[in-house]
Structure formats: structure tokens, C-alpha cells
């Protein structure tokens, strides 16, 4: 059935079909019939940071930026759902067109630019949600906030989402906000992590412990990955999401959309994101969990992430191309891995 739905949706522009798909899921959920189309898979329960994950397969940030569809997405079998990226103030994102399909490669290029309704809106949506699974909230900075003031934006978001998230992800790796990736390196990273960890300690006194993770890019040399990993370990960060989208285009060279600016996700990202994940696992302390994301389009791809050292995995582009069946396949793979 999903193949038929996808075929119809793919006749529309990518952003239009994205919006219609989410609206449709939301409508089915409100009518109470969405569960009939998606059986919840039996998964391998995983406990990390004191949190019980019903299964280790989650939805990556970016699909539901404002937590408008949290209840609907929570019925599709995910062990956890990550919403955002959200910024302190609402912003429209980049001009259209900003989303491109590369179906021959099971890939997507996006330059959305953190389009969202602002952190206050997202928090209200999370508070109203009936979803009782694990919720991650992904935070970023506004486009017009200077790099030197980025910490202020992240602290604003952290203060507002902390009580309502099971974990918080700091996004410093989107390629679609100018200068954002500079925050992954050197003194900028050290300063950002120190400020966030200090605020986390203060919020823990009030709301209890919530793990703080950082999401990094795949477009780094081995030396850069090692440097970033050491900085993360020294900061006491609670976990890492590896990775965001890539700027590389070699795997899709010759495609009509190959030269569109933005981040490439989907199958072509699998190898580079898994390479970074493997390197992180070799350097980071064993007690620092890693969420593996990037290029998972099959159960075999999920196994590659776990084999490389991931504790949890997330899907996004593969979900667009494969539908809820991919969630079930990956959850089943987690069971066979545990046997």
C-alpha cells in the first residue's frame, strides 16, 4: 500500500508531498484509525541514560520540526521520536525550492534552513501531546544570530525544552545555516559545550537529569573526527548523534539535482556517516552512547550502524522511500542482533 501512496505523492513537489503526508497521518491519528495501518513491532528494549527505549530504532529530527505530528508519528513503531530543529525565534527558512528528491539514489537534498515556528510553539505542542514514548528535542540557533552569540540561542532553547524532553540534541552540523558547522571545532566547540553543560547542571537540580547530546557532520577528515571526539570526551557530553547530512556529491554525480546546494541524505550517506560513527566509538569512552543516523534504507544498513558501535539508530530519508515497513525491518534486525 505504501508504494502506491508514495507513487502518488511523488507526482507532487517534495515539500508539498511532505506537508500532505504529515497532514494525512495527523488526520488518521485523530480519527483513531492510524494504528490499523501500522502494527507496533516487538523490539529489543534498550536502557540508556536511565531512559527505557521500547526499541532502538528512532525517527531523526527534521521530519517534524514543530512537534505538530508527534502523536501520529509515535504510532508508527518508533522506539523514540526526535523533533526539531527548533530555534529561539520563528523563522521561515530558505527560499523555495529547497527540497529535492533523487529517487534513483534513494536520496534527498535539502536546504530548508531551520524553518520552524519557534521554541515556544514547539514546547506547547509537546505539552499537549498524548505520546508517551521517548521524545528528543533538537535545538539550533537563528540564522541571524552571529556565531559569537550562538551559545545564547542554544541556552535559550535548552532552558525552554529541558523539562519537556527526555533528551536534548545540540545541532551544530546543519550545512544550511551559514557558519553553523564552524561551531564543531576548536575553541568555539569548547566554549559552547562548557556553557551548555554548566546550564544542564543547573537545570538538573530543578528538573532532574536529561542527557545532552551533540549532532555532528560527516564531512570531516579522520584527524578532525579525532579532535572533535577528544573535545566531546573532555566536555563530559552525554552522547553523540552521528551524523547530519553531507555536502559531498560524488555518489550522485550526474543527477540533475546533484549540484543543488544543501545537505545530501539517504543511501549515499551511509558509508561516510558510518565511518565517522566507527571512529567516534573507538575514541569516546564506552559509557558515552552514540545514535547512528545517515543512510539507513534497509535492515542491513541498520546492522552496519550497530556493528560500527551505535547504541541506537535513527531513520529519515529511508523512511520517506520505504515507509513504516522500514521501521519494522530495523526493529526485527535489532532482535536478531540481540540473540
VOBA-1610 file (N, C-alpha, C; in pm, whole numbers, padded with zeros to 5 digits, always signed):
BEGIN
Unk+00082-00120+00000Unk+00000+00000+00000Unk+00086+00126+00000Unk+00196+00122+00079Unk+00279+00242+00086Unk+00338+00276-00050Unk+00373+00174-00131Unk+00429+00201-00262Unk+00331+00279-00349Unk+00203+00246-00339Unk+00101+00319-00416Unk+00088+00463-00367Unk+00088+00479-00236Unk+00078+00614-00178Unk+00198+00698-00218Unk+00316+00636-00208Unk+00438+00709-00242Unk+00437+00751-00388Unk+00391+00662-00477Unk+00388+00694-00620Unk+00302+00817-00645Unk+00189+00825-00577Unk+00101+00941-00593Unk+00165+01067-00535Unk+00224+01054-00418Unk+00285+01170-00354Unk+00404+01223-00433Unk+00477+01132-00499Unk+00595+01173-00573Unk+00561+01245-00703Unk+00433+01253-00737Unk+00394+01336-00852Unk+00387+01483-00813Unk+00389+01509-00682Unk+00385+01646-00630Unk+00525+01693-00597Unk+00539+01823-00574Unk+00669+01874-00533Unk+00706+01814-00398Unk+00836+01798-00370Unk+00877+01733-00246Unk+00820+01797-00120Unk+00821+01930-00113Unk+00773+01994+00010Unk+00621+01983+00023Unk+00551+01990-00089Unk+00405+01973-00086Unk+00369+01832-00040Unk+00436+01732-00095Unk+00405+01594-00056Unk+00443+01568+00089Unk+00550+01632+00135Unk+00590+01621+00276Unk+00479+01673+00366Unk+00428+01791+00335Unk+00322+01851+00417Unk+00193+01770+00412Unk+00156+01723+00292Unk+00034+01644+00277Unk+00044+01511+00351Unk+00162+01450+00346Unk+00181+01323+00416Unk+00162+01338+00565Unk+00222+01441+00621Unk+00209+01463+00765Unk+00066+01500+00802Unk+00002+01582+00721Unk-00138+01617+00747Unk-00226+01492+00743Unk-00198+01404+00646Unk-00275+01281+00636Unk-00254+01190+00756Unk-00130+01177+00801Unk-00103+01097+00920Unk-00174+01155+01041Unk-00168+01288+01053Unk-00235+01354+01165Unk-00385+01330+01164Unk-00445+01336+01045Unk-00590+01315+01035Unk-00627+01172+01072Unk-00550+01075+01022Unk-00577+00935+01055Unk-00561+00909+01204Unk-00462+00974+01265Unk-00442+00956+01408Unk-00559+01014+01487Unk-00605+01132+01448Unk-00716+01194+01519Unk-00846+01113+01505Unk-00860+01042+01392Unk-00976+00957+01371Unk-00962+00823+01445Unk-00844+00798+01497Unk-00821+00675+01573Unk-00801+00551+01488Unk-00766+00570+01359Unk-00752+00455+01270Unk-00608+00432+01224Unk-00517+00520+01262Unk-00380+00505+01211Unk-00317+00375+01257Unk-00349+00332+01379Unk-00292+00208+01431Unk-00328+00087+01349Unk-00441+00092+01278Unk-00483-00021+01196Unk-00392-00039+01075Unk-00325+00067+01034Unk-00236+00061+00918Unk-00091+00030+00957Unk-00062+00032+01085Unk+00077+00014+01129Unk+00080-00061+01262Unk+00115-00189+01255Unk+00127-00267+01377Unk+00257-00233+01448Unk+00249-00218+01578Unk+00367-00182+01656Unk+00459-00303+01665Unk+00582-00294+01620Unk+00671-00410+01622Unk+00722-00440+01763Unk+00744-00567+01788Unk+00805-00608+01914Unk+00955-00586+01903Unk+01010-00503+01987Unk+01150-00468+01974Unk+01234-00507+02094Unk+01364-00489+02077Unk+01460-00513+02185Unk+01466-00388+02271Unk+01418-00397+02392Unk+01422-00282+02482Unk+01566-00244+02513Unk+01590-00115+02516Unk+01725-00063+02541Unk+01717+00043+02649Unk+01807+00036+02745Unk+01810+00135+02852Unk+01940+00214+02844Unk+01927+00345+02825Unk+02041+00435+02818Unk+02007+00563+02894Unk+02103+00619+02963Unk+02086+00744+03039Unk+01972+00733+03141Unk+01939+00610+03182Unk+01827+00591+03272Unk+01692+00596+03202Unk+01693+00597+03069Unk+01571+00603+02988Unk+01546+00465+02927Unk+01422+00418+02931Unk+01386+00292+02868Unk+01330+00318+02729Unk+01400+00270+02628Unk+01356+00281+02489Unk+01286+00150+02451Unk+01163+00160+02404Unk+01087+00039+02370Unk+01156-00043+02263Unk+01224+00024+02171Unk+01312-00042+02076Unk+01419+00059+02035Unk+01527+00014+01972Unk+01638+00106+01946Unk+01633+00178+01811Unk+01515+00186+01749Unk+01501+00249+01618Unk+01416+00375+01632Unk+01474+00490+01604Unk+01403+00616+01622Unk+01385+00693+01493Unk+01303+00797+01502Unk+01286+00891+01391Unk+01379+01008+01412Unk+01458+01041+01310Unk+01554+01152+01320Unk+01483+01286+01316Unk+01549+01387+01368Unk+01497+01523+01363Unk+01485+01569+01218Unk+01396+01665+01196Unk+01380+01725+01065Unk+01247+01695+01000Unk+01190+01578+01028Unk+01062+01546+00967Unk+00950+01626+01033Unk+00953+01633+01165Unk+00850+01706+01240Unk+00919+01817+01319Unk+00942+01928+01253Unk+01022+02035+01312Unk+00953+02103+01430Unk+00820+02103+01431Unk+00746+02179+01532Unk+00667+02092+01630Unk+00688+01960+01622Unk+00614+01865+01706Unk+00464+01870+01681Unk+00425+01905+01559Unk+00284+01910+01523Unk+00225+01770+01505Unk+00310+01672+01475Unk+00261+01539+01439Unk+00318+01431+01531Unk+00353+01470+01650Unk+00418+01378+01744Unk+00330+01258+01775Unk+00202+01280+01798Unk+00112+01170+01830Unk+00102+01070+01714Unk+00090+01122+01593Unk+00078+01035+01476Unk+00206+00957+01452Unk+00318+01024+01452Unk+00444+00957+01427Unk+00476+00854+01536Unk+00429+00881+01656Unk+00453+00789+01767Unk+00381+00657+01754Unk+00284+00648+01662Unk+00211+00522+01643Unk+00274+00432+01538Unk+00381+00475+01474Unk+00436+00403+01358Unk+00546+00303+01394Unk+00565+00279+01523Unk+00658+00174+01563Unk+00794+00221+01609Unk+00820+00351+01606Unk+00949+00402+01651Unk+00968+00382+01801Unk+01090+00353+01840Unk+01122+00343+01983Unk+01141+00479+02047Unk+01162+00581+01965Unk+01173+00719+02013Unk+01158+00812+01894Unk+01115+00933+01922Unk+01092+01033+01817Unk+01165+01161+01854Unk+01243+01212+01760Unk+01316+01338+01782Unk+01253+01447+01698Unk+01216+01557+01761Unk+01152+01668+01691Unk+01249+01786+01684Unk+01218+01884+01597Unk+01307+01996+01573Unk+01375+01976+01437Unk+01473+02055+01403Unk+01545+02150+01487Unk+01460+02275+01510Unk+01464+02323+01637Unk+01389+02440+01675Unk+01486+02550+01715Unk+01447+02675+01690Unk+01530+02791+01722Unk+01455+02881+01820Unk+01525+02974+01886Unk+01456+03061+01982Unk+01339+03136+01922Unk+01359+03195+01805Unk+01254+03272+01739Unk+01207+03199+01613Unk+01080+03215+01575Unk+01034+03155+01449Unk+01116+03209+01332Unk+01135+03126+01231Unk+01199+03174+01109Unk+01150+03092+00990Unk+01141+03156+00873Unk+01082+03089+00757Unk+01173+02990+00688Unk+01302+02997+00715Unk+01396+02912+00642Unk+01435+02974+00510Unk+01496+02895+00425Unk+01547+02943+00298Unk+01437+02950+00192Unk+01459+03027+00085Unk+01359+03039-00022Unk+01333+02905-00092Unk+01213+02893-00148Unk+01179+02776-00229Unk+01238+02791-00369Unk+01265+02678-00436Unk+01260+02541-00388Unk+01379+02511-00299Unk+01361+02421-00203Unk+01466+02393-00105Unk+01470+02246-00066Unk+01396+02163-00139Unk+01392+02020-00112Unk+01385+01946-00245Unk+01475+01847-00264Unk+01487+01780-00393Unk+01501+01629-00374Unk+01425+01554-00451Unk+01434+01408-00447Unk+01534+01358-00551Unk+01607+01254-00514Unk+01693+01182-00608Unk+01656+01034-00597Unk+01540+00996-00650Unk+01488+00861-00625Unk+01578+00749-00676Unk+01653+00774-00783Unk+01743+00670-00834Unk+01847+00632-00729Unk+01874+00724-00638Unk+01974+00702-00534Unk+01913+00684-00395Unk+01782+00681-00385Unk+01713+00682-00255Unk+01772+00793-00167Unk+01774+00912-00223Unk+01840+01025-00158Unk+01753+01150-00165Unk+01789+01245-00080Unk+01722+01375-00074Unk+01828+01481-00054Unk+01811+01595-00120Unk+01893+01713-00091Unk+01799+01818-00032Unk+01839+01873+00083Unk+01756+01979+00141Unk+01843+02098+00182Unk+01785+02214+00167Unk+01845+02336+00220Unk+01735+02416+00291Unk+01661+02346+00376Unk+01545+02405+00443Unk+01584+02526+00526Unk+01693+02517+00602Unk+01740+02633+00678Unk+01670+02654+00811Unk+01648+02544+00884Unk+01586+02555+01017Unk+01454+02632+01013Unk+01370+02604+00913Unk+01236+02665+00913Unk+01156+02604+01028Unk+01103+02689+01116Unk+01027+02640+01231Unk+00949+02754+01294Unk+00855+02719+01381Unk+00766+02818+01443Unk+00818+02870+01577Unk+00940+02836+01613Unk+00998+02886+01736Unk+00982+02791+01853Unk+01070+02805+01949Unk+01075+02710+02060Unk+00950+02714+02146Unk+00890+02831+02165Unk+00771+02839+02250Unk+00656+02758+02189Unk+00641+02766+02058Unk+00537+02689+01990Unk+00561+02539+02008Unk+00685+02496+01982Unk+00716+02353+01994Unk+00689+02302+02135Unk+00728+02376+02236Unk+00706+02331+02374Unk+00557+02313+02402Unk+00475+02404+02354Unk+00331+02390+02375Unk+00277+02266+02306Unk+00328+02235+02187Unk+00284+02116+02116Unk+00325+01989+02192Unk+00446+01987+02243Unk+00491+01870+02320Unk+00407+01853+02446Unk+00377+01963+02513Unk+00297+01957+02635Unk+00156+01903+02609Unk+00101+01933+02491Unk-00034+01889+02458Unk-00037+01747+02402Unk+00079+01694+02366Unk+00084+01563+02302Unk+00040+01452+02397Unk-00021+01349+02340Unk-00059+01229+02415Unk+00047+01120+02403Unk+00150+01145+02324Unk+00256+01046+02304Unk+00334+01025+02433Unk+00349+00901+02472Unk+00417+00869+02599Unk+00549+00796+02577Unk+00595+00794+02453Unk+00725+00736+02426Unk+00837+00835+02454Unk+00957+00797+02418Unk+01075+00881+02441Unk+01079+00993+02338Unk+01094+01116+02387Unk+01097+01234+02300Unk+01234+01302+02310Unk+01298+01319+02195Unk+01418+01401+02187Unk+01382+01535+02125Unk+01445+01640+02171Unk+01423+01773+02112Unk+01557+01827+02063Unk+01560+01862+01935Unk+01681+01906+01868Unk+01680+02059+01860Unk+01786+02123+01910Unk+01789+02269+01919Unk+01900+02329+01832Unk+01873+02451+01783Unk+01970+02521+01700Unk+01969+02670+01727Unk+02038+02744+01640Unk+02041+02889+01654Unk+01971+02954+01536Unk+01921+03075+01558Unk+01861+03150+01448Unk+01966+03192+01346Unk+01924+03202+01223Unk+02017+03233+01114Unk+02085+03368+01134Unk+02011+03466+01188Unk+02068+03600+01201Unk+02142+03622+01332Unk+02158+03518+01411Unk+02237+03529+01534Unk+02385+03508+01499Unk+02472+03603+01532Unk+02615+03588+01499Unk+02674+03464+01565Unk+02777+03407+01502Unk+02843+03288+01557Unk+02889+03312+01700Unk+02940+03431+01728Unk+02992+03460+01862Unk+02882+03459+01968Unk+02758+03476+01926Unk+02646+03477+02020Unk+02565+03348+02015Unk+02617+03247+01947Unk+02541+03123+01928Unk+02503+03058+02061Unk+02594+03062+02157Unk+02566+02998+02286Unk+02438+03052+02348Unk+02414+03181+02334Unk+02294+03242+02391Unk+02168+03178+02334Unk+02166+03155+02202Unk+02049+03091+02139Unk+02030+02949+02190Unk+02138+02875+02199Unk+02128+02736+02246Unk+02081+02731+02392Unk+02129+02824+02473Unk+02086+02827+02614Unk+01939+02863+02626Unk+01892+02957+02542Unk+01751+02992+02543Unk+01665+02869+02514Unk+01703+02796+02410Unk+01628+02676+02375Unk+01638+02570+02484Unk+01758+02549+02536Unk+01777+02447+02639Unk+01691+02477+02761Unk+01689+02601+02804Unk+01606+02639+02919Unk+01459+02605+02897Unk+01411+02627+02774Unk+01268+02610+02748Unk+01226+02466+02721Unk+01315+02387+02662Unk+01275+02250+02627Unk+01312+02148+02734Unk+01401+02183+02822Unk+01461+02084+02913Unk+01357+02003+02991Unk+01259+02068+03048Unk+01161+01998+03132Unk+01069+01908+03051Unk+01067+01926+02918Unk+00969+01856+02836Unk+01031+01751+02743Unk+01162+01738+02751Unk+01234+01642+02667Unk+01287+01527+02751Unk+01300+01411+02688Unk+01371+01301+02753Unk+01521+01314+02729Unk+01557+01371+02613Unk+01696+01407+02586Unk+01697+01526+02492Unk+01807+01600+02491Unk+01820+01721+02408Unk+01941+01706+02318Unk+01924+01740+02190Unk+02034+01732+02093Unk+02071+01873+02047Unk+02198+01903+02052Unk+02252+02032+02008Unk+02300+02017+01864Unk+02233+02084+01773Unk+02264+02072+01631Unk+02365+02179+01591Unk+02488+02138+01567Unk+02592+02230+01520Unk+02643+02185+01383Unk+02562+02105+01312Unk+02614+02041+01191Unk+02526+02055+01069Unk+02416+02130+01076Unk+02339+02153+00954Unk+02422+02238+00859Unk+02425+02201+00730Unk+02501+02282+00634Unk+02422+02401+00581Unk+02299+02419+00631Unk+02209+02518+00572Unk+02194+02646+00652Unk+02265+02659+00763Unk+02273+02783+00838Unk+02417+02832+00829Unk+02443+02945+00765Unk+02580+02990+00742Unk+02662+02994+00870Unk+02781+02933+00865Unk+02873+02936+00977Unk+02845+02836+01088Unk+02733+02765+01081Unk+02697+02677+01192Unk+02801+02568+01215Unk+02851+02510+01109Unk+02946+02399+01125Unk+03079+02444+01184Unk+03106+02574+01184Unk+03228+02622+01250Unk+03225+02595+01400Unk+03104+02577+01455Unk+03090+02554+01598Unk+03134+02413+01639Unk+03168+02330+01541Unk+03212+02194+01572Unk+03359+02185+01612Unk+03432+02292+01596Unk+03577+02281+01607Unk+03638+02381+01705Unk+03751+02341+01761Unk+03838+02429+01838Unk+03772+02497+01955Unk+03812+02623+01976Unk+03766+02700+02091Unk+03615+02723+02086Unk+03559+02736+01965Unk+03414+02757+01953Unk+03338+02638+02012Unk+03383+02516+01983Unk+03319+02396+02036Unk+03338+02386+02187Unk+03459+02411+02233Unk+03488+02403+02376Unk+03401+02499+02456Unk+03391+02623+02406Unk+03312+02724+02475Unk+03163+02687+02476Unk+03114+02639+02361Unk+02974+02602+02351Unk+02940+02488+02446Unk+03022+02385+02447Unk+02994+02270+02532Unk+03004+02305+02680Unk+03101+02388+02715Unk+03117+02427+02855Unk+02993+02504+02903Unk+02946+02595+02821Unk+02829+02673+02859Unk+02704+02588+02871Unk+02687+02495+02779Unk+02570+02408+02781Unk+02573+02311+02898Unk+02689+02255+02925Unk+02700+02160+03037Unk+02676+02231+03170Unk+02726+02354+03182Unk+02704+02429+03306Unk+02555+02455+03327Unk+02484+02492+03219Unk+02341+02517+03229Unk+02265+02386+03256Unk+02310+02278+03196Unk+02248+02148+03221Unk+02255+02111+03368Unk+02370+02135+03432Unk+02384+02103+03574Unk+02283+02182+03658Unk+02264+02308+03623Unk+02168+02391+03697Unk+02025+02343+03676Unk+01992+02306+03552Unk+01857+02260+03523Unk+01830+02123+03586Unk+01934+02043+03601Unk+01918+01911+03663Unk+01869+01923+03806Unk+01915+02024+03876Unk+01873+02046+04015Unk+01722+02067+04022Unk+01667+02131+03920Unk+01524+02165+03919Unk+01439+02053+03860Unk+01485+01998+03746Unk+01401+01907+03669Unk+01451+01763+03666Unk+01566+01737+03726Unk+01625+01605+03713Unk+01714+01597+03590Unk+01789+01489+03582Unk+01887+01475+03474Unk+01822+01445+03340Unk+01861+01521+03239Unk+01824+01497+03100Unk+01953+01497+03018Unk+01982+01389+02946Unk+02108+01383+02870Unk+02116+01488+02761Unk+02236+01539+02743Unk+02265+01640+02642Unk+02357+01577+02537Unk+02310+01574+02412Unk+02384+01515+02302Unk+02422+01622+02201Unk+02520+01592+02118Unk+02559+01684+02012Unk+02554+01610+01879Unk+02501+01678+01776Unk+02490+01617+01643Unk+02598+01675+01553Unk+02680+01586+01494Unk+02794+01632+01416Unk+02779+01593+01269Unk+02865+01652+01187Unk+02861+01633+01042Unk+02949+01516+00999Unk+02923+01460+00881Unk+03008+01353+00829Unk+03127+01403+00750Unk+03128+01532+00716Unk+03230+01585+00626Unk+03354+01631+00702Unk+03418+01533+00767Unk+03539+01562+00843Unk+03647+01461+00809Unk+03771+01504+00813Unk+03882+01411+00797Unk+03895+01327+00923Unk+03974+01223+00915Unk+03998+01139+01033Unk+04059+01220+01146Unk+04148+01312+01111Unk+04211+01396+01214Unk+04109+01487+01280Unk+04018+01541+01201Unk+03913+01628+01258Unk+03818+01550+01347Unk+03783+01429+01305Unk+03697+01346+01389Unk+03764+01317+01522Unk+03892+01285+01518Unk+03965+01257+01641Unk+03968+01379+01733Unk+03991+01496+01675Unk+03994+01619+01754Unk+03859+01648+01817Unk+03752+01633+01738Unk+03618+01657+01789Unk+03585+01556+01898Unk+03619+01430+01877Unk+03590+01325+01976Unk+03659+01353+02108Unk+03783+01398+02101Unk+03855+01429+02225Unk+03789+01546+02299Unk+03748+01647+02223Unk+03681+01762+02286Unk+03549+01720+02349Unk+03476+01632+02283Unk+03348+01585+02338Unk+03371+01505+02465Unk+03472+01421+02463Unk+03501+01339+02582Unk+03540+01428+02700Unk+03623+01528+02673Unk+03669+01617+02780Unk+03555+01703+02836Unk+03456+01731+02752Unk+03345+01817+02795Unk+03249+01745+02887Unk+03250+01612+02884Unk+03152+01537+02961Unk+03018+01525+02891Unk+03016+01546+02759Unk+02891+01534+02684Unk+02831+01396+02706Unk+02699+01386+02707Unk+02633+01261+02743Unk+02614+01166+02626Unk+02623+01217+02504Unk+02605+01132+02388Unk+02627+01209+02260Unk+02634+01136+02149Unk+02660+01196+02018Unk+02561+01139+01916Unk+02513+01225+01827Unk+02434+01181+01713Unk+02523+01193+01589Unk+02549+01080+01524Unk+02641+01076+01410Unk+02571+01006+01293Unk+02534+01081+01190Unk+02573+01218+01160Unk+02456+01293+01095Unk+02484+01419+01065Unk+02393+01501+00985Unk+02415+01472+00837Unk+02361+01557+00751Unk+02372+01538+00606Unk+02511+01576+00556Unk+02540+01541+00431Unk+02671+01566+00373Unk+02666+01667+00259Unk+02776+01736+00239Unk+02791+01826+00124Unk+02854+01755+00005Unk+02903+01634+00025Unk+02966+01558-00083Unk+02862+01520-00189Unk+02905+01516-00315Unk+02814+01482-00424Unk+02868+01372-00514Unk+02980+01313-00480Unk+03042+01214-00568Unk+02946+01099-00600Unk+02872+01052-00498Unk+02786+00936-00517Unk+02666+00964-00607Unk+02633+01092-00626Unk+02516+01127-00708Unk+02556+01211-00829Unk+02683+01211-00862Unk+02732+01291-00974Unk+02654+01258-01101Unk+02617+01361-01175Unk+02544+01342-01299Unk+02394+01351-01284Unk+02343+01344-01162Unk+02199+01358-01143Unk+02160+01504-01165Unk+02042+01530-01221Unk+02001+01669-01248Unk+02004+01759-01125Unk+01983+01702-01006Unk+01983+01783-00884Unk+02116+01779-00809Unk+02215+01711-00865Unk+02339+01689-00790Unk+02407+01817-00744Unk+02392+01923-00822Unk+02462+02047-00790Unk+02379+02144-00708Unk+02259+02103-00668Unk+02179+02187-00579Unk+02251+02200-00445Unk+02254+02321-00391Unk+02316+02340-00260Unk+02229+02279-00152Unk+02293+02240-00042Unk+02221+02181+00069Unk+02284+02051+00113Unk+02220+01985+00207Unk+02271+01861+00262Unk+02210+01741+00193Unk+02294+01646+00156Unk+02251+01522+00092Unk+02229+01416+00200Unk+02111+01352+00196Unk+02081+01245+00289Unk+02035+01123+00211Unk+02013+01013+00281Unk+01971+00890+00216Unk+02087+00796+00191Unk+02064+00699+00103Unk+02160+00590+00082Unk+02304+00635+00057Unk+02329+00743-00020Unk+02469+00781-00045Unk+02545+00825+00080Unk+02473+00851+00187Unk+02537+00898+00311Unk+02585+00784+00400Unk+02541+00662+00370Unk+02565+00550+00462Unk+02712+00530+00496Unk+02797+00523+00397Unk+02937+00488+00423Unk+03010+00596+00501Unk+02994+00723+00460Unk+03068+00829+00529Unk+03018+00849+00672Unk+02888+00842+00692Unk+02835+00860+00828Unk+02876+00744+00917Unk+02881+00624+00863Unk+02921+00507+00942Unk+03070+00511+00972Unk+03148+00565+00881Unk+03292+00581+00907Unk+03315+00673+01027Unk+03245+00785+01030Unk+03258+00878+01142Unk+03211+00812+01271Unk+03101+00740+01264Unk+03050+00669+01381Unk+03153+00571+01435Unk+03214+00494+01347Unk+03313+00395+01390Unk+03433+00462+01457Unk+03478+00572+01399Unk+03591+00644+01458Unk+03556+00700+01596Unk+03437+00755+01609Unk+03393+00808+01738Unk+03391+00698+01844Unk+03339+00583+01804Unk+03329+00474+01901Unk+03466+00429+01949Unk+03564+00437+01863Unk+03700+00396+01900Unk+03763+00493+01999Unk+03720+00619+01999Unk+03785+00722+02080Unk+03703+00757+02205Unk+03573+00768+02190Unk+03490+00811+02303Unk+03486+00704+02412Unk+03471+00746+02536Unk+03454+00648+02645Unk+03335+00558+02618Unk+03345+00433+02662Unk+03239+00335+02635Unk+03105+00378+02692Unk+03108+00460+02799Unk+02982+00500+02863Unk+02914+00616+02792Unk+02970+00665+02681Unk+02908+00772+02604Unk+02834+00709+02486Unk+02702+00700+02490Unk+02627+00636+02381Unk+02631+00718+02252Unk+02616+00648+02142Unk+02612+00711+02010Unk+02484+00668+01939Unk+02413+00767+01883Unk+02299+00739+01796Unk+02349+00744+01653Unk+02335+00634+01580Unk+02380+00625+01442Unk+02269+00662+01346Unk+02293+00760+01262Unk+02193+00805+01165Unk+02264+00846+01037Unk+02198+00820+00925Unk+02256+00858+00797Unk+02262+00740+00702Unk+02170+00735+00606Unk+02177+00636+00500Unk+02109+00504+00527Unk+02035+00491+00636Unk+01970+00363+00666Unk+01847+00347+00578Unk+01855+00255+00482Unk+01744+00227+00391Unk+01702+00081+00395Unk+01762+00003+00485Unk+01729-00139+00498Unk+01774-00187+00635Unk+01728-00307+00671Unk+01772-00367+00797Unk+01923-00390+00796Unk+01977-00426+00681Unk+02122-00448+00672Unk+02199-00319+00701Unk+02145-00206+00658Unk+02210-00078+00686Unk+02209-00049+00836Unk+02098-00080+00901Unk+02090-00060+01047Unk+02193-00147+01118Unk+02209-00271+01070Unk+02309-00359+01131Unk+02450-00301+01118Unk+02478-00236+01005Unk+02609-00174+00987Unk+02634-00069+01094Unk+02530+00008+01127Unk+02544+00109+01232Unk+02572+00043+01367Unk+02495-00058+01401Unk+02518-00126+01529Unk+02656-00191+01533Unk+02696-00252+01422Unk+02827-00316+01417Unk+02940-00214+01433Unk+02914-00091+01387Unk+03015+00015+01398Unk+03018+00077+01538Unk+02920+00042+01622Unk+02923+00092+01760Unk+02805+00175+01803Unk+02702+00185+01719Unk+02584+00262+01758Unk+02507+00191+01868Unk+02454+00267+01961Unk+02367+00213+02065Unk+02220+00220+02023Unk+02187+00324+01948Unk+02055+00343+01890Unk+02075+00386+01745Unk+01970+00373+01663Unk+01977+00424+01526Unk+01855+00510+01499Unk+01866+00596+01400Unk+01754+00679+01355Unk+01743+00670+01204Unk+01620+00687+01155Unk+01596+00690+01011Unk+01518+00815+00974Unk+01531+00857+00849Unk+01456+00971+00797Unk+01432+00951+00647Unk+01535+00973+00566Unk+01516+00962+00421Unk+01471+00823+00381Unk+01529+00721+00443Unk+01487+00584+00414Unk+01340+00564+00445Unk+01292+00630+00549Unk+01151+00622+00586Unk+01063+00684+00478Unk+01111+00792+00416Unk+01036+00856+00308Unk+01022+00759+00190Unk+01129+00687+00158Unk+01127+00598+00043Unk+01065+00462+00073Unk+01082+00412+00195Unk+01037+00276+00227Unk+00910+00270+00309Unk+00879+00377+00383Unk+00760+00377+00465Unk+00778+00306+00598Unk+00668+00286+00672Unk+00675+00224+00805Unk+00733+00083+00806Unk+00731+00016+00691Unk+00791-00118+00684Unk+00938-00116+00719Unk+01006-00005+00689Unk+01148+00004+00723Unk+01167+00004+00874Unk+01076+00068+00947Unk+01085+00068+01093Unk+01076-00075+01144Unk+00978-00150+01097Unk+00961-00288+01141Unk+01082-00373+01107Unk+01136-00356+00986Unk+01252-00434+00945Unk+01373-00408+01035Unk+01394-00282+01067Unk+01510-00247+01151Unk+01490-00295+01294Unk+01368-00285+01344Unk+01339-00335+01478Unk+01362-00486+01483Unk+01317-00557+01379Unk+01338-00702+01373Unk+01488-00733+01369Unk+01563-00653+01297Unk+01708-00673+01291Unk+01772-00655+01428Unk+01717-00566+01507Unk+01771-00546+01641Unk+01747-00668+01728Unk+01636-00739+01706Unk+01608-00861+01783Unk+01704-00971+01746Unk+01728-00989+01617Unk+01820-01095+01574Unk+01962-01065+01619Unk+01993-00936+01628Unk+02126-00897+01675Unk+02145-00931+01822Unk+02036-00924+01898Unk+02044-00948+02042Unk+02048-01097+02076Unk+02010-01183+01980Unk+02003-01327+02009Unk+02140-01390+02012
//
